[in-house]
Amino acid sequence: MNESAKGADSEDSVPKPLAGIRTLHVTLNGPAHNPRMLKENRTYIEAGAEVFALVVGEQRDDDLREDVDGARLLFYRLPRVGAIRAKIASQTLFRSRDFRRHIKRAVAEVQPEAIHAHDMFVAGSVFAARTNVPVILDLHENFPAVTEQYRTAYPALKRLLFAFFQYRGRMDRIERRHIARAATVFTVTEEATDRVLKKCPQAIIATIPNVERRDFGSDTPRTTGRSSAPSNDQHPESLQVVYTGGFEVLRGLHTVVRALALLPEADGERPDVHLDLIGARDSDYVRWLRREVDKLGLSKRVTLHEWIRQVEVTSRIDSADLTLVPHEANDQTNATVPHKLFQYMARGKPVLVSSCPPLAKHIRAADSGFVFTAGDERDCARAITEALKRRGDLEQLGENGRRYVTEKMNWELVSEPALIGALVNLTIGSQATPRSTSSVEA
């Protein structure tokens, strides 16, 4: 037998626990904007399942079906008026007749064993479609809490309008109904699992953390030094601190900006720390943050980038001395964890995080950075000062984080078994289905 035949036989002999299963995602975002769904798809496909994804809400003149990384994406015709109507309905009523019609059509076309609904804004339409297919409710966020936080970045009139339809009490009631109707609920942290169980004790839950795959970033070799980041040439001796992501009050970026102004002086000068904030699309909060930077006299130390190419984002992370996840403490940030935390660690970078439990526990477990009290600029200044004093240790702290996500806290070890187990229990059934499937506790 030749080597290629042996390889094929070996691959065929690998157990496929989801063989014959078809799963249908329903999502507002295609895979390019939903990294969690991409990782879920790869796991499902490698386990033998057929994967389909219905992308709803996008204006289209014609149907479109395309294959992306082994999954079949479905986009159904939705004229401009229908797209506007669907967006308004999903944001105000949390269900849309256009979404419902497309979901029924996709179910008839695909005949899935499970529907995977991504968050509250599509789940209502999935349940309203009454397809008799079991539904997985994938709670990426604590939506009753996070919608309050996201509104802080809206213009005043939009903020008032959204507060009328998405106030906390109503969001809580809708989320509770969705959880009760779901066959299985996916959460992203142990803290989120606890929150859902308190709201709905009978819920069947699987914790699927937003960790990265072992091969994350393998297509972009890690670089060392600063030659690849143009802005850093202007600050060759400074401590380079980099943040990438969203800009709302809950991100806590203002805490770090204010902390820079509080760094203790030496010989009449403050330490040379430069902060790169990437992703600053125009909003009330971004405009206020720019004014705060100017007011504190930090315009030469803090740079806000509205948008840069992804390859340059990676380059800036690689050239950073320290990366940043400074979330404010609230019901959302105390129960979720962003992809970027594990992405920074995978790139071998130490991370400065706030004391939100899902962040702090990983940094402490990995010994890969610094923790400050959320919302406390003085304690943030203390943590930055500690990083300055331990500058010679930063490379080792980054390596600690890289090993943590490579050897312990990665998709293959933590999220994949829970994901496959949950779908097996849901579609094939088990005599001893657990109430919840938990990730490895850091």
Secondary structure, 3 states (H helix, E strand, C coil): CCHHHHHHHHHHHCCCCCCCCEEEEEECCCHHHCHHHHHHHHHHHHCCCEEEEEECCCCECCCEEEEECCEEEEECCECHHHHHHHHHHHHHCCCCHHHHHHHHHHHHHHCCCEEEEECHHHHHHHHHHCCCCCEEEECCCCHHHHHHHHHHHCCHHHHHHHHHHCCHHHHHHHHHHHHHHCCEEEECCHHHHHHHHHHCCCCCEEECCCCCCCCCCCCCCCCCCCCCCHHHHHCCCCEEEEEECCCCHHHCHHHHHHHHCCCCCECCECCCEEEEEECCCCCHHHHHHHHHHHHCCCCCCEEEECCCCHHHHHHHHHHCCEEEECCCCCCCCCCCCCHHHHHHHHCCCCEEEECCHHHHHHHHHHCCEEEECCCCHHHHHHHHHHHHHCHHHHHHHHHHHHHHHHHCCCHHHHHHHHHHHHHHHHHCCCCCCCCEECCCCC
